[in-house]
């Protein structure tokens, strides 16, 4: 296991210590858990973005797309045909 030094503002250090105490953890374990959670969230976001890009590229390559202007007209016509009022 490697060692990394971080500098925390006094106010944040106090908040972390207080939160760790409420959670029944040491400050060290609380910080490790927070870093692990944030890392997992960022990895999940990167996976999501990669999947979205891959899906978009597949759709774009298929040629089965329409412009936003066409879609907007379609949606507006759908609202008109159902008799419901659209929001601005």
BELHU-V843827 format. One record per residue. N is the residue number from 1. OMEGA is omega in radians with two decimals (999 if undefined). Layout:
N:OMEGA
N:OMEGA
This chain:
1:3.14
2:3.14
3:3.07
4:3.11
5:3.06
6:3.09
7:3.14
8:2.98
9:-3.08
10:-3.12
11:3.12
12:3.13
13:3.12
14:3.12
15:3.12
16:-3.14
17:3.14
18:3.13
19:3.12
20:3.14
21:3.11
22:-3.12
23:3.14
24:-3.12
25:3.00
26:3.09
27:-3.14
28:-3.10
29:3.11
30:3.13
31:3.11
32:-3.14
33:3.13
34:3.11
35:3.13
36:3.13
37:-3.14
38:3.11
39:3.13
40:3.12
41:3.13
42:3.08
43:3.12
44:3.11
45:3.13
46:3.10
47:3.11
48:-3.14
49:3.13
50:3.12
51:3.12
52:3.12
53:-3.14
54:3.14
55:3.12
56:3.14
57:3.12
58:3.13
59:-3.13
60:-3.14
61:-3.13
62:-3.09
63:-3.12
64:-3.13
65:3.03
66:-3.13
67:3.10
68:-3.14
69:3.11
70:-3.13
71:3.14
72:3.10
73:3.12
74:-3.13
75:3.12
76:3.11
77:3.11
78:3.13
79:3.13
80:-3.09
81:3.11
82:3.14
83:3.12
84:3.10
85:3.10
86:3.05
87:3.13
88:999
